[in-house]
Amino acid sequence: MSVGEGRIGRIPVRNIWLLFLYASDLARFGDRFDAALIEDGADLPSLVARILVHAVERRLRRSLSTAYRPCQAALTRVRGRIDILRTDANRLLDRGQVACRFEEFTVDTPRNRLVRAALDAIAARVRDRDLSRRCRTLAADLDRTGVSARRPTPAELAVDVISRNEAEDRLMVAAARLALDLALPTEDSGSTALNAAERDERAARKLFEKAVAGFYAAELRAKDGWKVNRGTHLDWQIEDATSGMRDILPAMRCDVVLDNATAGRRLVIDTKFTHILTSGWHRARSVRSNYLYQIYAYLRSQAGRHPLADRAEGLLLHPAVDAAVDEEVVIQGHRIRFATVDLAAKDPGEIRKRLLDLALRPDLAPA
């Protein structure tokens, strides 16, 4: 990846880093990385590497987490359960052995293997030779403790649940995921090739969507009554349908739903990484009709299903491309807002404030 003059397209790398920070859930670990952000503001791989190195070094000082894993082996004494079929089929008793199935306590867990894979990957991307060497040294340290180089599968990671008492593991795994996902869209030449569709629709859109969801999960506090739901699947209120209709009916999944029972508010957010306005048939500018229909369906389809659903608000959120937009309309009792956030802002704090204002609605606060 190559970054020219600290920017990727029109967006400063510092702000891309802010998106990655929230998208990867690293923001929940507080302000401990602010100094690194200022120091290395134009080198995103180095930022990620420093966070990962910091987390892994702290974890190694306290010893890696361990877990039981299922094993099977031919042993000279019984351990766990005997595999009678395998013992008989291989005539192991003739050699004084027995096939056993047992569980082994090990550091070679999916999360530790994920971290080792991340260290190897990020070491090849950072420009700082000393930092790259530290990443490779830590990967070698993990190897010596028994962590293999085999990268875990998504299924293995899905069942490797991190407990509430393993905060250091949460930080380490979040940093590792970010390191492995580090393939930013850029117009400059680099080691990672992305075609136009992947740059615009896959990488940038997914990053923006995850960053917005991660931002609200990190910044809106439960003690203030907020509940943040990401990637919420919505069901149609079907009264009758033919036998094959359910198989072809489009699914509905909104990016973020913010609920506050205390304030009696529900905000359904749908993010797009495109121009918020387009040319209309009879006017110079128009909101994209398919986006309006989409957010309208999200709101009206849930009427009567939840105490907050009947007056739920909608927010179509886009990055500011040509101009800033902030307009709203009330349709059938639902307030729908069309707004942009300036990702090219000089101060990342402006992005944070804008996203908070969009959710908290200071314009509607009582005098």
N, C-alpha and C positions, 0 to 999 in steps of 0.2 A: 504494500500500500504506500502510495506517495501522496504527500500533502503539500500543496504549494501555498506559500505565504500564510500558513496557519488557517486555511479555509478549505472546505470541501464544497465545491460549487459556490453558492453565495452564503453559506452558513459557516460561521467561525468554528474551528475545531473545538474550542472551549465549550461552545453550546452543544455540539454533537456529543462531547463528553458528558454534558449534563443529561442529555437524553439517555445515553448508555447507562449512566449512574442510576437513573430511575427505572429504566427498562430491565436492568439486571437485579433490582432490589437491593443494591449496595447502599442506597440512600438511607435505609433504615438503621445503618450503623453510625449515624450521626456525623459530626463535623471533623472526624479524625483525619480526613483526607484533604481538607481545605488547603493545607500548606503544600501538599503535592500538586494540587490543582493549579495553584499559583505558580509553582516552580516549573512545572512541565506542561504549561497550558497549550503548547503547540505540538506535543508529541503524545498522541493517544496511546499507542502501544506501550510506551514507557510508563504511563500512568497506571495502566492495567497491570503491567508487570510488577511495579512497585507495590501495589495493593496485594497482589497474589503472593509475592515474596514475604511481605510483612505478615500476612495471615498464616502462611505455611511455617515460617520460622517460629512464630508464637505457638503454633500447634505442636511442633516438634519438641519444643522445650517442655511441654506438658504431656508428651507422649500422644501418639495418634489414637484415634478411637478404634475400637475393635468390634467384631461381631462374629456370630457363628455362621458357618457356611456348610452346606451338605457335601459330604465326600464319600467316595467308595474306593476300596483298595483291598488287595490280597495280603493278609497279615498272618503272622505266626501265632497270634493269640486273638481271642474274640474281643472286638470293640464295637459297641453299639449293637446293631442288629445283623444277623447272619443272612446273607443272600444265598439261600439254598440252591436255587436254580443255577446261578453262576458258579457256585462252588462245585456242583456236580458236573456241569457241562465242561468245565475246564480241568476236572480231576485234580482239584487243588489239594484235597486231603492226602493224595499220594505223595505230595511234596511237603506235607506238614503245614499247609496253609488253609485259610478259610476266607471266603469273600465276605466283606463287612460293609455295612452302610452306617455312617456315623456323622456327627457334626464336629467341626473343628473350629476352635477359637483362633481368629486370624486378624491381621491388619490389612490383608488383601481384600478390602471391601470395595464396593462400587464407587463410593465417594472418594476414597483415597486413590483409586486408579484414575478417576476423573481428574483429580488434582495433578497427578503425575503427567497425564497426557497434556494438560493445560500448560504445565511448566515447559515441557518439550516444545510445544507449539509456539508459545510466546517468546521463547528464547531465540527462535529463528527470525523474529520480526522486529525486535528492539534494536536501535542503533547503538546504544550504549554497550560497549563490550563488557564492562564490569557487571552491568545489570544482567546481561545475557549469561555471563559466567555464573552468577549467583543462581539464576534459574536452573541451569544445567547441574550445578552442584546440589541443589535441593532435590532435583529429580533423581540424582545418584544416591542421595541420602535415603530417599523413599525406597529405592531399589534394594539398598542394603538392609532396610528394616523388614523387607518381605513384600513390598507392594509391586505387583507385576506391571508390565508395560501394556497389557491388553486393555484397550479402552472399553468402558462398560457400555452395555446396550441401554436404550431408553427404558426397556422393561425392567432391567436391573435397578436403574436409578429410581424408577417409579415406586418400587417396594422398599427402597432404602430410606426409611423415614427418619428425619433428624428430630430428636426430642427437644423439648423446650429448654433443657439444661445444657445443650450443646451449641451455645451461641457462637463459639469460635469456629465450629464446623460450618455453621450457616454462612459466616463471612467467607471462609475459605472456599466453600462450594460455589457461592455466588460469584466470587472473583474468578474461579476456574471456568464457570460457564461463560462469563463475559470474555475471557481470554480466547476460548474456543470459538465463540461467535464473532470474533473481531474481524469482519470483512466489510469495511465501510464502502458505500458508493462514492466514487470519485471520477472526475474526468481526466485525471493524470494517469500516466502509465505506472504500472506497479506489478506486484507478483500475483495478484488475484484478478482474474478476468471476469467481468460481469457484463452481459449484454444489456441493452437499453431497458428492456422489459424488466429484467431482474433488478436493475438499479432503481428504477422508478416505482415499480409496483410491489416488488418483493422486499428488498432490503429497506428502502426508505419508509414505505408504508408500515411495515411490521415494526420497525424501530419506533416510529412516531406513536403507533397504537399502544405498544407495550410501555413506552415512556409515560404516556398520559395516564394509563392505568396504574403504573408503579408510583407516579407522583402522588395521586390521590390516596393510594394505599399508605404512603409514607407520611403525607402531610395532614390528612384529615384524621383527627383523633377520635377514637371510640368513646372516650369520656365526654366528648361534646355531642354524642348521639349519632355519629356517622357510622355507617356500614358500607364498605366498598366491595362490590361484586364485579369480578372481571370475567369477560367472555361469557356472559349470561345467555343461556339458550331460552328462547321464548316459544311457547306453544300456541298454535292457532286454536281459537274456540270453535271447534268443529261440532256441528249439530247433526249432520248427516253427510255421508260420503259414499261413493261407489267403492268396491272392493280394492281397486288398484290406485285410488286417489292418494292414499297416505304414502305410497311409494314414490310418487312423483311430486308431491307438494313441497315447495321450497322450504328449507329450514330457516329459522330466524335466530341470529346470534348478534347481540349488540356488544360493543366493546367494553363499556363501563356503565354500571348502574350505581348511583349514589343514593342511599336511603338515609333519612333522618326522621325517625318517628317522632322525636321531641318537637321538631319544627314543622312536622307534617309535610315533608318534602320528599319527592323522588325526582332525581335528575337522570335521564337516559342520555348517554353521550355516545355519539358515533363519530369516529375520526376518519378523515380522508386526507391523503397526501397529494391533492390536486388543486387546481384553481377552484375557488369557491363559486365564482361566477363564470358564466359562459354567454355567448351571443344568443339572443332570443330571436323568435320569428318577427316580432313587431317592436323590439326594443334593442338598444345597444348592449345591455347587460341583463342577465337573468340568473337566478339560482337554478342550479341543475335540477331538473324536474325529478329524475330518478332518485336523487338523494332525498328530496322532500317527501316523495312517496314512501321511501324506506323508513325514515324516522317517524312518519305519520303511522305507518303500519305497526312499528314497535310500540307506539303509545296506545292507539285505539284497540289493538288486538288484546290488550291486557285489562281492559275496562271491566270492573266488577270482580277482579280476581284478587285484589289486595287493597287494604285500606288506603294506600298511597297511590294506587294506580289511576283512579278516576281523575285526579288533578296533576298527574305526572307531567314534568317539563321535559322538553327535548333540547339537546344541544348538538348541532352539527359543527364540528371543530376542524378547521383547516389551518395549515401554516399560511402566513401572509406571503403571497407571491408577488402580485402586482400592486395591491393596495390593501389597507386594513379595512375589514368589514365587521360591523357589529349591529345587526338588525334583528328584530324579533316580531312575532305575530302570534295572536291567540286564535287557534282553530278548534272549535267544538270543546272549549274549556281547557285545552292544552296549550301552554305557552311554548313556542318553538323558537329557538334562537340560532342565528347563523353568525358565527364569529370566527375570527382568525387570531393566531398568536404569532408574533414576530420572532422566528427562530434566528434571525440575523441580528438581534439586539446586541449592543455592545456589552451590556451588563447582563449576565445570566440571571441575576436577581429580578430583572424585568419579566423574564419568562415565568419564574415562579409566582410573582405577584399577579400576573395576568391570569394564570391558570387558577389560582386561588380565588380571584375576584369573580371568575366565570362560575365557579361552584357556589361561593358564599353569597353572591348577589348583594354587595354593599349598597347598591342603588335602591334596593328594596328594604333596607334596614329602617326601623322606626326612628324618627327624629328624637 
